[in-house]
Amino acid sequence: MRLHDHFRTLHEHRQALHPAAPVFALEHDLSSSDFELLLAAVRGAVSQGLDTRSRTWWLPFVVHAAEIGYRYVGDEYWPLFAQQTPGWESSPGWSVATNRQRIKQWFKQFAADYGGAEPKGGFAANFNIIAWPITHAIIPADLQRQLAQLLFESRAVLTANLLSDPNALGACLASRTGGYSERFQIFCSNQSLLGQVAAAMLSGDDESSPYLVQSTLSRLVDDLTNERQSRTWLTRAKHSANLVRSRGFLPINSRTGAMNRAQPLAAATNPKLLLRQEDGGWRPYLDLPDLTPLQGRQNQVGQELRTLRPKVEGRRKPLPSGKLLYPGEVALSAWPRPESPIIQLERGSSVVNSLIAENCSITQGPWWVFRKLLGGLAIEVKGKFVRPGHEYFLVGQLDSKPPAVPYINEAIALAEGIHVFELAMPEVIHEAEIAKLAAAELSVVTDVSIRPVGLVPGSWDGEGAVEWLAGEPALLAVRSNRATEMCAVTVDGGHPIVLEWPTGGHELIFALEDLTVGTHEVDITLLNSEVGAAGVSGSLSITICDPHTSLDETTEGAGIRLFATPARPKMTELWDGRASLSIDGPPDTKAELLITLRDDTGNLLEKAHHSISLPFSDSAWTRLADHELQGRKLLAAYDEADSCEVSVSRSGVGFASLVCERGFHPLRWVLTKRRNGAREARLIDRTDTNDTQVLLFPVETPLSGERCDSGRPISVLPSGGLLQATSGSMTASIVLPPDPNQLRQRPSNHQVIRYTGAPLFEMKQLIVGHRRWLDADVPADPFAHHQREQVLNEVTTALVCLAAGNRWAHLERNRAPVGGRRTPDVLDKMRELVGQARMQRVAAQQIARHLWEWEESQTALNEGFARAIRTVAAASGIDDPHTAADFLLPLVTVPGSLASWDETELDRLLSCVLRSPVLIRAARFAVLGIEDLREASNQSVVGGSR
């Protein structure tokens, strides 16, 4: 009854809050001695087989399960539960699965009776049982340090509104977790829980929190502050929160008190347009925005930004995957159409692309104004203000006519669809000219100026737009040569506040405090009590930016920047070549690159140093990774490692680092060796279900799986293979290393791939099978890498042979492997087999002529191949040759990469290939031709003849 009365009272108090808040089982408020009595009662009930009486008095089990959740560190929950609850897995007539479900039902009953918290987010979707006790543990002990760090790093964006609304606070904090561990991100996906915990921990030192009982809050704070750094982080975050609660909008000499601001007028996620002088003309650029704030509004945003290619309006080719995580400038070849979304993700979800379109846009025409600066740069003036004596550029679409003023001259535009005019404003502007400029929606500002003062802002266009980081003081100066007595300031259309103008002065300085992240419109009106005196007005757009620059804060020095594709890759992706790195820095500068492996507790396992020269390209990384990552020293520590840090530094220049985690996996394979040297694979299953299925794909039949027992170790076949475990939507795969002696005895072990269905179905099955082997983890074993490459090549060849026809299939099957001797006329044979029709022969000849040009550049290959097959693709039903190139080249090299394409589009393009096999033959000719030329070039260098 005591627990019942306690939780009932808590429930009533939480329901009275606005919004209502949940109750957590960890808030039991029991003393140590009382909890020991509860634990003894739980263990006694389990030892007696959970009779009817025990099932009726279920509250102690909920509290006990939550306490186990508090100690959860990402490993298997139920073994820890069994360790603390003797007999849980071994009592007579006991059904473990039934009792696990019973624990879940009791938590659901707790939610119904006492307003208990309910699991949400990705973790709850994948772990529908243990998500309950872990949610009621509030925040497991091993994640508390990261929470303290998050609160500290987010202190600049705290506002009074956020601190009073846990749901909004949780969404804000969740949007800032891109650089944290995967398990912490999973915890933060339950934004309401995150907000309630954060609001409680940011409460004042002498204040109680309405969201957690004092004993539980004290316990969390005590555990968190045991570590010095965490204590410092939390103390500084709480100090910032206290300051926010005690202040508001604080203008100097305010007559009317605090203003009632409306919501920001526009998002801080809008990109900036600018012009740069190049080759005697002016080229438009787009300064990519920080889309981090959108992650808090949609959980899919972070993942799609990391893995998908962004398409920018005004650029024909998509940007590399993850580029939006590294904001910077990109050149435009055509002027963006204002009616089209400025940024979209290629094959992104409609939800995420709609969110980006709504919160990421450029200003509307018909004219865009740019202020000319030194160094061949012009930045956009979003307010479209011009001032006497300044120089500007006007950019307009070709059908727009410039204002007919004598000081405008046409400049060279280095982009399609626009013309550019240089506008050199005179010191004196006549009324007729002002009217002509106004007709083009340009405003001439003469009597009042508004500018930032004090701390240098992050950006200032010199006219009507300024940016500060959240937490920085927004100090403004208003200047006027007119006689002025008062200044009315309005923010975001709220109530005006009137400030006294300094007697006899020409300038007024005031501060705007506590502006939220976003864009705010500040309107200024100068007033004079003289009869007939007209008010003079002006406006300024203030953007308050999130202090962090991207979802992936991997760089810490301005002189060196480290980029990854995909952004923030997993350690396994880095190790098996699916991720690449590049490093930007001062040209011809030496730097130190350090690769560090650590275990799950952060202890150093191994490290490797390497001297590099900046800038360091992704191809240079590939060569280094082949040498370092597959070297004996790092390989020996790889299987035990939980994270890999790549850091680059140069004294006096900068420092950049990237941490790649192995990641939190519900299913994970572990390879071990027996005493006799044979290997076996064991599945770590953290899921709640008993329906996990395991399939073994032998190397000899790589697309045919054999069912295995998921609960027992699985012996690794001498020839290797692939193991795949599946539970619901969760999958874990690993490539099994072969016995080296087996490879020596049977070095050319061919795979058997049979076709039994319709060609379209079989091609899709080959794509899925290729993806299975492509995505599988690869242990630190060179023979496993060799086996996987062999299988991937064989599946790709089988797919090509299926679609390309018998004669091409014969050439593929008889073509010597890489490194083998090939006949000199092999390129001629491939060219002849592309096709016999005239347009097909022309395409093949154009490909053959340009192979040397395409050898060193993937971009050149994509562009050149698209031009070569333009006519053939159109005749085959693919009107856009670039779409054809983007599809065909991966199809004949990495077909598994197409598995994530939209199924309807994939079916359409595959049908075109099956109807017109010339498409796949042309793509394969381009790829194999480049491969042969590259190999011939390498052999010439080795032989000394080049």
C-alpha positions, 0 to 999 in steps of 0.5 A: 500500500505504501508504494501505491499511495506514493505513486498515486500522489505523484500521479495527481501532482504531475497531472496538475502540471501544464503540460502533464508529466509522467511518473517514473518507477525509479521515483519510489523514494524508498530508503536503502533498508526499505529497498532491501526488503523489497528486493528480498520480497521479489526474490522470494516470489521468484523462488516460489514460481510467481504464484497468484498472490505475487502476480497481484502485488506487482509493484515491487517487480516494476521498481526492481526492473527499473533499478536494473535498468538504471545499471544498464550499460548497453549490454544484454538486459536480461542476463543482468536481471537474472543475476540480480534475481536468482531463479529467474531463468531456472525455476521449475515450470518456468517460462522465461518468455512468458514472464518477460511479457509479464514484466512488460504488462506490469509496466503498462499497468503502471502507466495506466494506474499511475500515469507512468512514462511510456517508451517512445522513439527508435529504442522502443520500436526495436526493444518493446519489452526492455524499453519499459524498465530502461525508460523508467530508469530515467537515464542509465548511469553510463549516459549521464556524463553525455547528458551533462555535456549536452546541457553544457554545450546547449546552455547558450540556446536556453530560453525561459520558454524552453525551461518552462516547456519540457517537450520543447526543451527535449526537442531542442536538445535532441536536435544537438546530439549529432556528435554524441554516441549512438546509444545516447542519440537513441535515448534522446529520441524520446524527446519528452523524457529527455526534456523532463530530465533536463528541466529537472536537472537544470532547476536551481540548487535550492529548488525542488523540481515538479518533474522528479521527486527530490530523492531521485533528482539528488541521486541522479545529480550525485551520481553524475557529479562524482566525475569532475568534468561532469560536475563542471558541465552541470554547474555551468549549465545550471548557472546559465539556466538561472540567468535565463530565468532572471532576465528577459528583453532588457532595452536600455531606458525602457519605458514600457517593460518587457516586450511580448515577442511573436514567433520568429518570422523565418528559420535560421536554416535559410542559405545565403546567396553571394557573388564571386568575381571569376574569369572577368565575370560574376558567378553566384554561390550558395552558402550551405545552411546548418540544418541541425535545428530540423533534426529536433522536429523529425528523427529521420533528418540526421540519418538522411543528411548523413547518407543521402546526396543533396540536390541544390537548385541551380546545380545539375549534379548532386553533392556528395553524401553528407555534404550538408553536415559540412556547411560551406559554399558551392558554385551555381551554374544556373540561377535558382528558381525561387518557386523550386525548393533550393535544397532536396535530398536525392531519394529522400523521404517526402517527410524530410524533403518537405521539412527542408523545403519549408525551412530552407529557402532563398529570397524572392525576386524579381531582383536580388541585391548584393553589396560589393565588398573588397576582394571580388565578393558581393553579399546579398542584402536581403532587405533590398536596401541601397544607400547613397555612395555605396556599390551594389549588384542587381541580379535578375532573371532574363525577362526582368528589366533593370531600373532606368537610372544613369549609374547602372551598367551591365556586368558579365554573369557566369550563370544561366538564366540571369543578367547582372548589373553593377549599381554605383549609387551616387552621394545625392539621389533624386526623387525620380530615381528613387521612384524608379528604384522603388518600382524594382522593389529596391528601397533607398535608405538616407535618414536612418542607419541601424548597425551592430556594435560591440562584439563583432557579429558572425555576419553583417551584410552592411545594410539590413541583416546581421547574425549572432550566435545564441548567448552573444549580446545583440547590441544595436546602434541607431543613427540619424541626422534628423532632430529626434526625441524618441525611438520606437523599437518593435521586435517580430511585430510585437508591442513597441517599446519607446526609448528616449533619444540622447539629448543633442546626440545623433546615435542611440545604443540599446541591447536586445536580450534573450532572442531565441534561435531563429530570424527576428525582424526589428523595426525602428521608428524615430519620433519628433513632437514637432507638428507636421514632422514625419516619422523616419523608419528603418528595419533590421533582420537579426538571425540568432544562430545555434552555436554549433555548426553542424550535426557532426562537430568533428573539427576543432581547429579552423586551419584544418578540416576533416570530412567523411563520406558518409558523414560520421561513419561507423568503424566497420564502414571505415575499416572495410572501405565503405567510408572515405576521408579527406582533409583540408588545410594549408597547401604543402603543409605537413601534419600528423595523422593519428589512428587510435583504437579504444575499447568500450570503456575508453581504454587505449588498445592501439594507435598508429602515427603517420605523417601526411601532406595537406590537403589530403584527398580521399584517394590518398586516404584509401592508399593509407587505409590499405596500409595502416588499417590492414596492418598487423598492429591495428588488426590485432586490436580491431575485434576488441575495439569499440571506437576508432578516432582519426585525428590530424594536427599541426602546431600553429595550424589547427586540429581536427578529429573524427570518432567512428563507433562500432555502434549500438547493435541489437544483434551482433556477431562475435568470432572466437577461436577454439583450442584446436584453432578452428573458428566459431561465431556466436550471436549476441542477441539483445532483442526481446523476441525469441524469433531471431533467425540465422542463415548461413550463406556458403561462399560456394552458393553465396545467395542461398541461405541455410538455417542455423540455431541462433542460440548455439555457436556456429562453426565457421566453414573452411571456405568461409561464408556469411552469417545473417541474423534477423529479428523483425526489422533488425539485421546483423551480418558478418563475413566469415574468414576462410581457412588460409590452407583451404584457399591454398588448396583450392585458390579458384573456388567458383561460386554457383549462382543459378537463375530460376525466375523471370529476368526482372525478378532475378536481377532484383534478387542479385541486387539484394544478394550483392547488398547483403554481402556489401553491408556485412561486417568484415572481421580484421582478416585479409582473407575475409576481405578477399572472399567478400570481394570475390563474391561481390565480383561474381554476383556483379558478373552474374547480373551483367551476364543475365542482362547483356546476352550470351555473347557478352556473357561468354566474354565476361566468363573467359576474361582473365581476372585482375592481374592475369594476362589479357589478350591485346585485342580485348578492348576491341572485342568489348567495343564490337560487342556493345552493339551493331546498330549505327547509334550503338557503334557510335556510342561504343566508339565515343566510349573507347576514345575517352577511356584515358580521360575518364581513368582518374576521375569518377566525375569525368566518367559520369559526365562523359558516359552520359554524353556518350549514351545520350542517344541510345538511352533516349531510344531505350526509354530513359530521356535523361542521360545523367539519370541513365549514367547514375543508374548504369555505372553502379549497376555494373560495379556495385549493384547492391548500392541500388537496393535503396532506390525507389522500387518503382523507379528501379523496376522501370530502369531495370526493364529498360535495361532488359529491353535494351541490353546495349545499355548495360554492355556500354556501361560494362565496357566503360568500367572494364575498359578503364580497369584494363587501361589502369592495369596496363599503366601500372604494369608499364610503370613496374616494367620501367617503360613509362 
